Structures are given as structure tokens and as C-alpha cells.
Amino acid sequence: MNRQVSDPGRTDRQGMPVRTENYTASRPPEWQGQLGGCGIASCISLNGDLICGDRIARMLTIMEERENGLGAGYACYGLFPQRREQYCLQFFFDDEDGKRNAEEFMSGRLDILHDEKVFTRERSTIAPPYPIVWRYFAEVPERRSWKGDLDLGEEDYLVELVQHINGNVEKAFCVSSGKDMAVFKGNGYSYEIADFYDLPRYSGTMWLSHSRFPTNSPAWWAGAHPLSLLDWGVCHNGEITSYGVNRKLVEMNGYRCTVLTDTEVVTYLWDLMVRRNRLPVEVAAFAMAPSTFHDIALMPPAERRLAEWLRITYREAFLNGPFSIIVGRSQPETTLIALADRKKLRPMIAGLSPDGSVAYCASEESAIRIVEPEARTWAPEAGNPFIAVTGKGVLRRGIEPSFQGVRM
Amino acid sequence: MSDPKITAKRSDHRLPERFVPRIDYDLCRVCKRCINECSYQALEFKGSKVVSAGGCVACGRCIAVCPANCIEIRPVPPQFAPHGNWSERSRRSILAQASSGGVLLSSCGADDPHPAIFDDLLLDAAQVTNPSIDPLREPVETVTYLGRRPGKLEVCDGKVIIREDDTPLIRMDMPLMFGHISLGSISYNAQKALFMAAKELNIVAGSGEGGLHPDFYQYADRICSEVASGRFGIKPEYLKGVAAVEIKIGQGAKPGHGGHLPGEKVTTMISETRMIPRGTDALSPYPHHDIYSIEDLAQLISVLKESTEYRLPVGVKIAAVHNVGAIASGLVRAGADFLTVDGFKGGTGAAPRVIRDHAGLPVEVAIAAVDRRLTQEGLRNRVTVCAGGGIRSSADMIKALALGADVVMVSTAAMIAMGCRVCQQCHRGLCSWGIATQRDDLTDRLDPEVAATRIVRLFQAWNEELKEVLGAMGIDAVESLVGNRDRLRYRGPNPKIAEVMNVKHIGEGWG
């Protein structure tokens, strides 16, 4: 296990001592989940132009008050135009053993076309140990033998493999596994993580980011946000009071919780409802942050019926308590979703560049203004999703009626 | 050897009284109202005074009607030589059986002081990292649906398809229902009060297995009709137009046992409602004699769905027994739209004491086991789980929800609201409050409108308390509490119970 006592003098921004245990790929033995506040920021290019990583790092870092150095991360989409159709599995390894374990497991189960070390700085202000960060570009083989032939689709097969690795393969953790995207995260301040990965070297069509103010430790690199599965990336600010209920739904549908945080469950919920159950994004968002029955009764008949059945059917997907989330995916198209809880107990603001080419979502307006001083900003409503797609523009500003445009 | 010449009278040992009414003669006006009201004839007029006549059961009726407020009922101090093993209760039982040679009957729930696991559970509340909610200022929802859920919505060509006809559901304003109490075990007025309250509260009331009196058809859309092993009173009106149908396999107070309404209680009204001859014993067999296995149950579920044209949820009620998780999973696979789990502290109008006090599983553990098993099998989001049996307060209800019940079934508390004092004499049919009796002079004592109002007030108060707790937890809809065992902690003497229920111990946080 890659556990090392770091600089004993390390403190957080308030001068409070920070616990010295630090974990990379392996889950800390006493880990029971995490709580706390956070800062989230994202940007998406609506016309397909690339956005440099420096831009998202500036957005996140300006909200330094929202973090305390115990976790930050970024996800970049549209990152590998040359390998757009291949899955990019990006790993943390505690050490060479972890790498060997993961490669041994993947051998024969995935067709690995290329692998490379992910650039990280050898010296950093972040407390060591650092994980080995490695990425594999892979295709799913025709013959997928996994616990016998389960006749899984390509994506379900990959979900099974990744969840198995994260639950069972020692010293290895797959932090992202989607097409045309990767996650860069770790245990440090937003600017430290950006520096550790040298974020300006990357450009993409969409970025998500997250910084943490956890009320608990220890620090675990793999437990930082964004949480990702397939091409889903989720940054989450909040504390889901219904976690026990939500977790049951994803576990009933075969997901295995390995990170033990509400954000992980939120990631699986999106995968379940939108990829597997094929619900439109705004419909899934309604299930997560539904209107009250009182307000549903005021809807037009068709919408009312859908709303009621969503609440009944996806009761366990209802995320109760305060949250604001930013969700990204690359398939079938690069999409940014932002959603706050139905009382909007955590902040979320959206913005658009004056030329309409870049859309933003963030916890604070400062995050948008620092990179786009003249942006038009607005506040999406409680429980009302913001949706933007590269090549299509902003599809929902988060102020429209619940099911506008949904076919019933 | 049991010599018939030795009559009960000759062989009986006189036992000390358990309760004695004491009258303050300085205040008593000798109005004799207490004597008239005491259906157990425990008071008599002697000389110029009202005196105790023996046989007081502490039903408290005399206290309630005394205009001078001059009666108190005192438990008689122990009259038996003290012994750590041979309790007074065990010696009384032996003496009673030595006299009668029969099975000891009792009523209400198990009265042994088994500690309630509910009392060992503590609720969570929100602080700092999430905000609590004031239910008086912001919506906190308690709407609950009962019935089968589809598991997922179909999407076809990007179009969301809802097949609501496949899955009939009942909407209720709170996660509470009245348990099944039959006409026969309770009086017409008592059952009417329950149905009126269910209508007013927009929840569901169980019919019990005694059929449905024609006067009560007006409440049918709030009634869950019970199909029990005696099949009493089952006719088209009993199945159509009601809210739901429930097959009763077992009852928490007497798992594995049937029912027996003695012939003297089968009055004209009862005989018409149950569709049996007047004065005959109404016997409910122990098992359903057409259900000897799970596939037989599946057939009966199909028959009931077919005969109600798939418009009603059909459920199954079982007593909480040791293998309750696996049985529950079988019920769902057999087609049950909802299932009801009745814990061993559940009430009864009459049950053998040995079963009532010794058989079954506490409802707390049963709920957790059912919820866990159905989750493991991927069935939990298809079915509604109702549970009850010894729910004494809103706190019990809230903990039952957090353990995994969608709907909490309450009966005894509703009867207490009507006037019941839990004296455990229901099986004698002499209920002085007019609840568990068929004697006209006694049933007249219960005004159904007053009783209904009292039940409505009780349940509204419990629902308000539920909202307060939800708000304190930072939860604004009750469905986010159901099965949310993360918000419970165990503080009791046996951590194994916490482990079995999948509840963390006090002191264990999240991180």
C-alpha cells in the first residue's frame, strides 16, 4: 500500500494541520466516505473550438475559499481527436505492482492499442506520495468472456471490468474509462493539481472541475472528483441526505460502490437512467430533483402524468438534500449538464460568452468573470437542468418548463 | 387422567385479584354509574356503598364515567411468595391451566416486557454540512404510493412510454395505514370509525377478514379487502371498487395460526356480512387449504387480479417469521404488488398466549431483513412494503420507515385513540368501551364520529412529527427516508442486532 507520512508541517489555508496519511490508488482502510463543501466550474465550447486547460484552472482557482487543499480535479473532453473511438482508461497505481496487477487483469479482456505515462511533475508542492498515472487506449474485443459469456454490450462489459478493477485489483484504480476524455485529479489545491498535471498542455472542447472542502480526512487521490465511469464525469458540491436510498437503486442494477461517496452514486444514476434506460437528460434530471406533488398537480395533463410516474418509478433516484452538480459526457455528443437540488440549497450559475461560443457553469460568478469578463450570466432554477451540447449550443438554460421538448 | 366428575368449581383455586377499584367514599355520590358501565361486573352495590366485586381488568371505564372523579384502580401488590424464577405470571398461568386444562387465550399484542429494538435506535439530524428544513416554512412531502412499481420507464424512439394500467397504485397522504381488524373482532361502530378516519386522512384501512358491511361500501375506495383462509364475505362488491386486495397468510400475533370467532358473536349482522349461518363458529383454517406452496399462492394472486380486471393492487400479508426475507422475495416473484409484514408484537382479538408471546420476529428486524433481501434480488423498487406490529408512536413509525418500510401499519394505537386501554380482554367480548364486542348495549357506547375524529387527530399529529424529523434530517420527501438506514444508529445491548439490521453503531460516522 502506498502510504507515506508526508511533511509533518503541512497545514491548510487556515493554518490547521492536515493529517499526514495520504493514499493514492488504494482505498484508505478507515475510509467511510466524505462530506463537505466544494467549488465546481465547467466550460464547454459550443462551436467545437478547443479550450486550453489553463482556462479551467483559472476558473476553479479563483474560488479558493471553497477548498482546503484536500482534493481537486479536472475532466477534459474532446481530448483525443486521433483516438476518438477508443476507450481511454486512465489509472492511478500505488506502485509498479499495481500497474502489473491491472495489466495482468486487462490482458485478454481488452485489446490495448497504446499505453503511455501521463505527464506529471516530479516535484510538486503536493504532499507525497504521488501515484503513477498511466493511460491505456483500448478497444473492447469481439469475444467478451467475463464470468462466463454474459452477452454484455460493449459499454456494460467495460463497466463490469472497471468496477471489478476498482473493487478487487490491488494497488490500482481506474479513474476514468470513457472515449475521448480523461480525468486529472488528486490530493491538493486546485492550482497544485493543475500544476502537477501541467494542465495547459491539454486542450479540449469541454472541461469540468472540482475543488473540495472536506470536513473529514484522510486524503485519497482516487476519491477526489470528478468521479467518472465510461464517459460520464461528475463534479458534485453537496451532501445527499438520501444516499442510503440512492445507493440501493444503483446496487440493485448491478453497480458496485467502491468509492463510497454520494458522488459515485450520482455518476451511476446518470449512467443507469440515461445510457441504460435511455431517458432524455431533462427527464432523468427531473427524477433526481423532482417538483413537489403540489406543483406537479398544476402541470398540463401529459406532463403531470410523466412527472408522477417518474417520481413513483425512480423514487430511489431522487437526490434529497443540498447539491449542485456538473455532469459531462462525450457520447453520443459532448454534453454539459448542470443541476441543482429542488430547493437550490447549493449555488449554481450559468454564463455565455458575448460571441456565444463558450458556455459556463460554476458555483460562483467569479469563476466565469475571471475568464470571460463580459459574459452574460444567469441563475438556473432549483431542480431545473442546464444542458449544452458542442455543435448545438445551449439547449436548456435551466429556466424552461420541466419537460419542454420531451416526447411523451 | 382428567376425571369429569371433578368440576371446575370443585377444583378451582381462588387466585388473588390483579386490580382493585378503590372508591373515595368522601367524594362518591353513589350514582352507581360505574356499576352500570362495568361490563366485567367488578363493582357492586352493598349496604350503602359501591364496592369491589372482584374480576377488575383495569379497563378504566369506571374512572372515565365517574362524575365525582372518585375512583382509582390499584394494581394489587404481589401476593405470591417472591421467587426469581417462578414469576407471578408463570404461576398464575399454571394454576389457570390446571383448572381449565385448556389453551390459554389472550388478546392485544405480546405483553411480556421484551425490549423494543425501536428504543435502541437513534435518529440522525442535519448540522452544518447540510441544512435542516422547517416544515412550517417549506414543503416536506409525505405522499406515499402503495402498489407495484415498474422498475423503469420504457423509452421508444426517444419517446417516454408510461403503462399506468399495468401497475395500479393507491395514493395516500401519509405513509400510514390501518391494519386489518374485522367486523366481528370489533364492533360496527369501531370499524365505521376506522373507515371514516381513513377517508378523512386519505389513507387505507384494512377490512379484516370479516367481509364488508353494505353500509361501508361508501368507504370502499379507501379499504383494502382481506382474503383470508376462511374466505368470509367474499363477493363481487367486496373485491370491486375497493382500493386494494390483500391475501392474509399470517398475523404477527399468531403466526401459523388461524382464526376463531365464537358462534355467540355471530349475530345477524355478522352472519350476513361474513355470509355464514347465524350462531355458527366462524373458523379460519390455519393455512389456506388451497395454498400449500408458493405456486399455489401465485395462482390465487392471479385469480384475484383476473377477477378484479387488473385494476387493483393485490398484496400478501405474512407474519414476521425467521425466514421472512426469502419468503418476501417469493411473494414478489409470485406476483404480489405489495406485501405486509406483521411483527410479533402485533395485536389480535384472540390468540393462544403461547404463540402470541413466543412465536415470530420483532418487526424491526423483519423490515430490515425484507428490505435487504429484496434489494439484493433487485426487487425492492418493484413492490411496496408495509409493516406493522407494535408501532406505539411516531418515533417507531419513523424508525420503521428508515429501516425499509414504505407504509407503516397501525391498529392498536388507533384503538387506543378510540378509547381502548389495552386491558387485553378482547377475546371475552365484553369490551366496556364498545370496541371489541358485539353486545348492543356496549357497542352503543362508541360514537363513530367522535372516535373517527380522535383517530384523525392522532394520525395528523404523527404525520406532523414525521415532517419535523424529516426536516431535521434535511430530507424534504418521505421516500428519501424509506430504507435509509444510514440515518439510524444502534445504541442497544447487542451489536449483533445492529449488524443483522445493517445499521451502524452509535459513534460510527461516515468519515
Interface residues (C-beta under 8 A of the other chain):
Chain A: W31 Q32 G33 Q34 L35 G36 G37 P214 T215 N216 G238 E239 T241 S242 Y243 G244 V245 K248 L249 E251 M252 N253 N277 R278 L279 P280 V283 T292 F293 H294 R305 L306 W309 L310 R311 I312 T313 Y314 R315 E316 F318 N320 G321 P322 R342 K343 L345 V406 R407 M408
Chain B: A126 V128 T129 N130 P131 I133 E138 P139 E141 V143 Y145 R149 P150 G151 K152 L153 V155 D157 G158 K159 V160 I162 E164 L169 T375 G378 L379 R380 N381 M473 G474 I475 D476 A477 E479 S480 L481 V482 G483 N484 R485 D486 R487 E508 G509 W510 G511
